[in-house]
Amino acid sequence: MELIRTFKEFNSNESLVEKARSTVRELAILALSQKSSIAASSNWIRFPYYHHVFDDERRDFERQLKYLRNFGEFISIDDVCNMMNDKAAIDGRYFCVSFDDGYRCLHHNMMPITAEMNIPVIIYLPTIYTGLSETNEEDLVLIKNNLPGNSKLLSFLNWEQCREMLDHKISFGSHTKTHAHLARLLPAEIEHELLESKIVIEEKLQQVCKHFACPWGRVNINFDPAITTPIAQKLGYQTFCTTDRGKTQKGDDLFQIRRDHLLANWSNYQLKYFFSK
């Protein structure tokens, strides 16, 4: 089977109704963005996050990073922890870039751009998928199930690629072991997902895994922080990322970090709208 190399191939199952909704949504955001301003507020950290940078998204991804650099500084997730735990106030505007799922396109499409721009990135890995081979029948079942209905395959990073990426200001965190929906699990099962993925990442990369991003990630919908926070803290995690949008300011909870999901082909007006909220 062929591998997915473009966003068009990835999005091939989108229906006409979904396309129409997307168009209406984009027009609404375009109108709303006219009165938006990222520079209107300050003293915050924002967390733009993606899943992929396909071959046809490279130029737009670079454009987005250059656009955001006009409004703030790019920092690592460890820098975030230092700033949040320090007594000093957050002074300025900052962006911390992350990717969920660990798709292979990040190695050859994302890394050259962020390395050239000296931008730190963290990739959150669902470790059961990292290192899968399309030529192995058992692995192929997992790969197909990750994107059912698509005639082409979405490939994942291998550990050798991850180790290479460490030299380019790219770090790795956990996205559970199996890309699990935490709200459907018992506390012991949640702990297993967070612990086993952490162990594998530390063993394969010889670095401490301190950061976690929740699959799906909506607070009180896809996870209960009253359950997950004590578990994550017990296991030695320092952060727990969600998918709820918004800025992070001094005093906010590092175990409920808000992130803004982006597609690498979005226009600047879409970034302007979301990062001004």
N, C-alpha and C positions, 0 to 999 in steps of 0.2 A: 504493500500500500504506500501511496505517496504521503509525504509529510506536509503539513500546513505551513506555508511560507508567507502568506499575505492575510490581511484583515478580511478581505473579501472571501477568501476560502474559509476562514474561521467563522465568518458570519453568514455562511451560505444557507443556513436553515431559517433565517429570519423571514417571517411571512410579510405579505403586503400590508396587512393591518399594523404589524409592528413597525414597519418602515414608515407608514403614514403617521403613527404616533410619535416616532422619533423626529420627523420633520416638523410637526406641530410644536413639539417640545423645544426644538432648537430655535424656532421662530419666536416663541415666547421668551426664551432666555436671551435672545438677541435684543428684543425690545427692553427687557428689564435691565440688561447690562448697560444701557445707555446712561443710566443714573447711578451706576455702581462705581466704586473706587477702592482698589486694594490699599492705596496710600492713605485713605481716610482714617485708618486706625493703625495702632502700633503696639509694641510691647507684647507680642504673641509669637507662638510657634504654630505653623501649619504643617500638616502631614499629607502631601500629595502621594497617592499610591495607585499603582497600575498592576496589570497582570501580564502584559505582553508588549513587546516592540517588534512587530513583524517587519519583513523586508520593505513593505510599502509604507511603514510608519516612521522610519528612521529620521527623515528630514523634518517631519512635524514634531517628533519627540524633541529633537534638538531645538527647534523653534520655541517650544513650550518652556524648556529650561532657560533659554536666553530671555524670554519674556519675564519669567518669574524672577530672574536675577536682577531685573530692573527695580524690584520692590523689596528684596531682602537677601539674606545670606543663606547659603546651603550648609547645613550642619549634620553631623552623624547622630544616631540614636544615643550613643554614649554621651555626646555633647549635650543632648537634651536632658539626660539624667543629671549631669553636672549642673546645668543651669537651673533645673527645677529644684534640686536639693541645696543649691547655694543660697545663702541669705540675701544676696543682692537681687534686685529686681531685674526682670527681663527688659533689656533696653534695645528696642529695635524690632525688626521683623525677620523671622527665620523660617526656613523650609527644611523638612526632613523627608527625603524621598524613600519610598519602599515599594517592593513588588511582592505579590502573593503568588504562591504555587510553584515557582521555580521552573518556568518553561525554558527550553534550550535556546530559544531565540534571544534571550537576555545575554547570552555569552557572546554572540557575534553581532548583535544589533544594538543592545543597550550599552554594554561595557565600553566599547571604543568611544562612545560619545561622552559618557560620564567621566571616563578616565581623562580624556582630552580637556574637559571642562573642570577637572579636579573636584568633582561632586561626589560626596560619600553616599552610599546606597546600602540599604539592608534588604535582603531577600528572605522571605519566610517560607520555609520548606515543609511540605507534608512528606515526611521522610520515606514512606512506603513507595512513593513515586520516583524519588531521586535515584538515578542510575538504572532505570528500566530500559530494556533493550527491545526494539521493535522486531528483532529476529528471534526472540525467545517467546514461545507460545504462551506461557503463563503470564509473562510480562505484558504481552500483547492484549490479553483480556483486560487487564487493569487500564492500559492506555486507551482502549476503545471505550470502556465504561466511563472514562473521564469526560468524554465529549460524544455521547451517544447520538446516532443519527447522522454524523458527518462521515462522508466517504473517505476523508483523509485523516491522518493521525497528527495529534498535537504532542510533540516530543518534549521530554524533560531533561534538565541538566543531569550530568553524571558527576560523581564526586571529584574526578580529576579536574573537570572544568571549574567546579566550586573552589578547589584549592588554588587554581590559577587566578581566579577572581579575587582572592584574598589580597593579592599584590596590587590591586587596583582600587583600593578604598571601598571594597564591597565586603560587607559582613553578612552573617546568616543567623536567622532566628527560627523558632519553631512555628509551624502552622498545623500542629498536631501530627500524629503518626499517619492517620488514614484520611485526613481532611474531614474529621468528624464533626457532626452537628452536636455541640456540647449540651444544648438544651434537652436532647433526647437521651442523655447518658446519666447513669448514677454517679455520685461523687467519686467512687472508687474507679470507675471507668474513665472519668475525666482525668483523674490523676495519672492513670496508665497512659493515656494519650499524650499528656504533657511531659511525663517522665521519660517514656520510651523514645520519643522524638529527640528530646534533649540529650539523652545518652548517645544516640546514634550520631548526632551532629558533632558532639564533642569528641567522639572516638574517631570519626572520619576526618575532621578538620583540625583536631588538636587545639581547639580554642573553646573557651567557656561559652555556653549558650545561655544568654541572660535575658533574651527578649522573645516575646510571644505575640502572635496575631491570631485572633479568633476567626475561623472560617465563618462566612456569612456575617457574623460580628455585630449584630444589632443588640444593644443593651436591653435586657429583660425580654428579648424575643428569641435570640439565638444563644444566649447564655445568661445566667443569673450571677451577677457580681458577688452576691452574698456567699455563693458557693465557690466560684472560680478564684476570687482574690486570695482567700486563705490558702488554697491549694497551690496557686502560682507562687505565692510568697514562700511557702514551705519548701518548694522545690528549688528556690534560688533565683527565680525570675525577678527582674527589676522593672519590667514594663509589660503591659497587656494592652494590645491595640484592638480597637473596635472598627466598625465601618460607619459609625454615625459621623456626620459631617460637623465641622466647626473648628474654631481656634482653640488652642491650649494656652492658658495664662497661668501666672504664678499662683500656686495653691491648688491647682487642679490635680485630680487623681491620676497618677501614672499607671494605674491598673484599669483605667477606662479612657485611654487616649483616643481622641476623635481623629478620624482621617477622612480625606476627601478623595473619593474615587475619580480617576480620570481615564479617558481613552487617549492614546497618543496622537490620534488624528483630529482631536477637537481643535476648534479655532480659539484664538486668543480671547474673544469676547466671552466664551464659555468659562475660561479660567478667571477672567475678570469678574464675572458674576459670582461664581462659587467662592472665590477667595476674598470677596468683599463682605460676605455674610457673617 
